[in-house]
């Protein structure tokens, strides 16, 4: 059995001080640093990588973050400008060894559609290439960590399950937005209900052996 660690959007704009800060997002960094030292067959990471004119940015519509619109036929929450290509906000957060990442996958590059999942855009029209990459390496089990639990982690895990990967969420290595109170709890329950697994970072080593 080959395993992969999938690190989701551990970027400056998603931690305190960033434009779309996830509460406590910086507290996962020491845990991520421990995880990347574990004997996974491959470690991959994703970056939100938006063009400045991205249609999910509230300012591009003259609206406020949190408002909901229909974008190319899909319901879209509007967000503050974040993770714009080439900006410091899109850089990985310091404090963990990103040199241990074998491959980085960019998402949210199409200005017309958002991309929460590490595998596809929200319309399922374009693949990031991650699934093919993992399959080519013979990966069957993945461990997902990063930001944010109730958005990019959630949709990554749901797609991973649909794609047939045995999928674990490293719960203490994730933090959520909880835009509506209870979103994180509901997300974790949904993942379990759909056949995903929840674990702590302290359990990962045993699951790799």
Number of C-alpha atoms within 10 A of each C-alpha: 9 14 23 22 23 23 26 25 29 29 25 24 26 28 22 15 12 16 16 19 20 21 15 14 24 22 15 20 19 12 17 23 15 13 23 20 11 13 14 17 15 19 23 21 24 25 22 29 24 25 17 15 14 21 22 26 23 20 16 15 11 8 15 14 16 13 11 15 16 9 15 11 9 12 11 19 16 22 19 16 22 25 26 20 18 11 12 14 23 22 19 19 20 12 11 18 15 19 8 14 16 11 13 15 17 19 23 26 20 16 14 12 22 25 27 22 26 31 26 22 20 17 12 12 8 14 15 19 13 20 18 12 13 19 11 9 13 14 18 15 20 23 25 26 28 28 27 24 28 22 18 20 26 24 22 22 27 18 18 22 18 12 11 11 20 18 24 25 26 23 18 17 23 27 23 23 20 18 10 7 9 10 16 20 13 12 19 18 14 14 20 13 10 12 14 19 18 18 15 12 18 13 11 15 12 8 12 15 7
